[in-house]
Amino acid sequence: MRANGGSGSDGQGSIDMVLQPVPPLGPLQVYFAWPHFGIDETRHTLDAEPFAAAADQVTTLWPLTEPAPDGIDFNDRRTAELGVPGGGWFAAALEKQKPPPRDPNAPRRINFALTSDPPEK
């Protein structure tokens, strides 16, 4: 099972999940835990039959294909021309940006860090 989007507000939240592959018929054990909020490991048993029945109703809209290369050069670390007006907060923030360092173990990954200045008094 993997997350497929979600939403939340004011102490509530929901996550859409994708179940793949479809489980075999019979009892399906789902385990969850959230120790930070005092929720110990918990097991919930579901009947897998509704999942199998729903899988029979799936309509494939597009066949699975290998994605085409999008032409993005992940090794190009230049800052794009953004047309930021000079003298303001955005100009100062843009000035502080530096190209992220390359990770020699994962050259396609971009490393970054967010920083903030203390509020002005």
Stockholm file with secondary structure:
# STOCKHOLM 1.0

chainA/1-121         MRANGGSGSDGQGSIDMVLQPVPPLGPLQVYFAWPHFGIDETRHTLDAEPFAAAADQVTTLWPLTEPAPDGIDFNDRRTAELGVPGGGWFAAALEKQKPPPRDPNAPRRINFALTSDPPEK
#=GR chainA/1-121 SS CEEEEEEEETTEEEEEEECCSCCCSSEEEEEEEEGGGTEEEEEEEEESHHHHHHHTTCCCSSCCCCCCCCCCCTTCCCCCCCCCCTTSHHHHHHHHCCCCCBCTTCTTCBCCCCCCCCCCC
#=GC SS_cons         CEEEEEEEETTEEEEEEECCSCCCSSEEEEEEEEGGGTEEEEEEEEESHHHHHHHTTCCCSSCCCCCCCCCCCTTCCCCCCCCCCTTSHHHHHHHHCCCCCBCTTCTTCBCCCCCCCCCCC
//
